[in-house]
Amino acid sequence: MELLNLLFFALPVCLLSAVMTVYIAHMYGRRFWPWLLFGFFVPFISTFIAIGLGIWDARRNERNGNTGE
């Protein structure tokens, strides 16, 4: 019974994290499936990693003179 309660809590949390991560990654031009799986199996940490990579890409493009368009 404890396992079932844990699954009912963990599954929506993992799905929410996966959707947030894949949305952020998609905004920065990243691929869908790898980020969806990463967001599902590493909840919430993956969201911050996707944000960090997006900021890192934006700064790199700014230094190189690319606008990203």
C-alpha positions in Angstrom: 0.0 0.0 0.0 2.9 2.4 0.8 4.3 1.8 -2.7 1.0 2.6 -4.3 0.8 5.9 -2.4 4.3 6.7 -3.4 3.6 6.1 -7.0 0.4 8.2 -6.9 2.6 11.1 -5.6 5.8 10.5 -7.6 4.2 10.0 -11.0 2.5 13.4 -11.3 5.6 15.1 -9.9 7.8 13.4 -12.5 5.4 14.2 -15.3 5.2 17.8 -14.3 8.9 18.1 -14.1 9.3 16.4 -17.5 6.8 18.7 -19.2 8.5 21.8 -17.7 11.9 20.7 -18.7 11.0 19.8 -22.3 9.2 23.1 -22.7 12.2 25.1 -21.5 14.6 22.9 -23.6 12.4 23.4 -26.7 12.5 27.2 -26.3 16.2 27.0 -26.6 16.2 24.7 -29.6 17.0 21.4 -27.8 15.6 18.0 -28.9 12.3 16.8 -27.4 12.7 13.2 -26.4 16.1 13.3 -24.6 14.9 16.2 -22.5 11.6 14.6 -21.7 13.2 11.5 -20.4 15.8 13.4 -18.5 13.1 15.6 -16.9 11.1 12.5 -16.0 13.9 10.6 -14.3 15.7 13.5 -12.7 12.8 15.7 -11.6 13.3 19.4 -11.0 17.1 19.3 -11.2 16.7 18.8 -14.9 14.6 22.0 -15.1 17.4 24.1 -13.7 20.0 22.3 -16.0 17.8 23.2 -19.0 17.6 26.8 -17.9 21.4 26.9 -17.3 22.2 25.5 -20.7 19.8 28.0 -22.3 21.5 30.9 -20.6 24.9 29.4 -21.4 24.0 29.1 -25.1 22.6 32.7 -25.2 25.8 34.1 -23.7 28.0 32.0 -26.1 26.0 33.3 -29.1 26.2 36.8 -27.8 30.0 36.5 -27.6 30.2 35.1 -31.1 28.0 37.8 -32.6 25.2 35.5 -33.4 21.6 36.6 -32.6 20.2 33.1 -32.5 17.6 33.8 -35.1 
